[in-house]
Each structure stands twice: as structure tokens, then as C-alpha cells.
Amino acid sequence: MPNSHVKALRSVASRMRDELLEFAANMERPEDAREAKELGRRADEIACRALLEGLEEEGISCTLVCEDLGVLEVGRGGGGGLFLLADPLDGTRNFSRGVGVATISLAICSGPDMRHLEAGFVLDVFSGREFYAARGRGAFCEGNAISTSRTEKLEEAFISIDVSRLPEGAGWAEKLASKVDATRQLGSAALELCLLASGAFDAHVDLRGRIRPTDVAAGLLIAKEAGAKAWLRGTLKPAGALSPEERLYIVVANEGLFRPLMGFLAPHLPEGGVEL
């Protein structure tokens, strides 16, 4: 483990995974969307409870920014300037439907926006695979250093893309899908960014303006530490406010593909974005 932050995140995430797997082992297949939604709600509750218990057990003091719990001051003496961005279950719909793609995503941030990411930990709920990084210390999977791919041509690129609830007139998605070699959507942005970090994907694009910082913070740092370049634009703050209400546009790619991809997407990018 690269540093103390990552060690603490690992301990908390492991506790959360144990609770989720126990729930999944006794979960019956939902018969319809209503039942699936209820199972997802229960899974989120279990993950959130385990998150809070894990933070208390580890003695972590921070400002918790969570998709499900909102913003909470955790520990003694306030957050001490540290923020914890948490998505307790990234891929709730997958989890509730029995699709084995879901992660726990935890990231430490030392400042008020996404430019201040310090540590990230993503745990694959079903496989147990661990991805993690600390600023300036590289990215790792299962203890082994990882790095991005070297693909440089859009026509040869294998990318992840999120088109769920795509707004009308989102021409970027169709144009990009027609330009690159192949696209995938897994239902967990955190995992998709980690697969980019490990070289499986060449890029990740989400220009819907719907994704939250809590969904991508850990994966974004892991990808960057693995050699990726990233651009984002928040709807509340250009560099992405640490708020459950914030929504992001993001483009992440390996170093060789980043400029060609940004150039191709330029007509569809909102103004005022920042490169991380």
C-alpha cells in the first residue's frame, strides 16, 4: 500500500464488501423493476452503514461527501481539511439485477474541488480486485504497478462511454461511436476508469453532464497516476465542486490519444473546463 490514506480506505472498503457479499448471497432474483429498485435501495443502505462503521473503526476524521448520505462531518474535531468522496456502491442497478459489475469507490481530497485529489481506492465487489493510487506515487492493481495503453489513433481506440439517459441532440455519442474501433458501457464509471488506468480501455468519455464527483473521483486519480490525461467541467464549479449536487462532463484518455480525442470532441465540450 502506497500510504496511510490508502491503507485506511482499503480497510473501510473491505468491510463494506463483506457486508454487500453477505446480502448478495441471500438475495433472490427480482421479478420486475420495482423489486430490483427495492433491492438496490437495501444494498445502498447496507453499504452506507458499513461505510460509517468503517470510518469510525479506523478513527478517520473528514468531511464525507456521499451520493447517498449527503455531506457529513465524520470523526472528532471536524474534517481537518480532508474530504472523503464516497460512492458506497457504484453499479447499484447491476448489483440488484445480478450483473456482476459493481465497485466501492473512495477518494481523499485535500481541497474544495477535484484538482486536490490525494488518494483513491476502488474495490471490485464481486472479484475482489483492488485498484489504488496516491498522488505522485503511481497507480496499482493487486500490488502491481499499472499504466495506460499506447494507442494513439481514434480509429483504433477501445473506449468506455456512458450513454444512459442520453439527452436529445447529444450528437457527440453517435459521432464518437462511429469514429473509434469499439465502445463499451459497464455500468460502473469507477471500474471503467480503472480499466483505462490498467490499459484495457484507451479512453473514457461522459458528456451527459449527469455523473457525480463521487462516482469518478477515485478512478480519476488512479487513471491519472497511471499516465492518463483528464479534462472535466463541473456544472457548479469548473474544476468540480465537492458536492452531491455537482455534475460533471469528463474526458479521460491515455497521453497519446488525449489531444486527438479532445480535438474531435471540441464542438461538443462546454466552455471553461479544466485539465487535471
Secondary structure, 3 states (H helix, E strand, C coil): CCCHHHHHHHHHHHHHHHHHHHHHHCCCCCCCHHHHHHHHHHHHHHHHHHHHHHHHHHCCCEEEEECCCEEEEECCCCCCCCEEEEEEEECHHHHHHCCCCCEEEEEEECCCEHHHEEEEEEEECCCCCEEEEECCCCEEECCEECCCCCCCCHHHCEEEECCCCCCCCCHHHHHHHHHCCEEECCCCHHHHHHHHHCCCCCEEEEEEEEECHHHHHHHHHHHHHCCCEEEEEECCCCCCECCCCCCEEEEEECHHHHHHHHHHHHHHCCCCCEEC
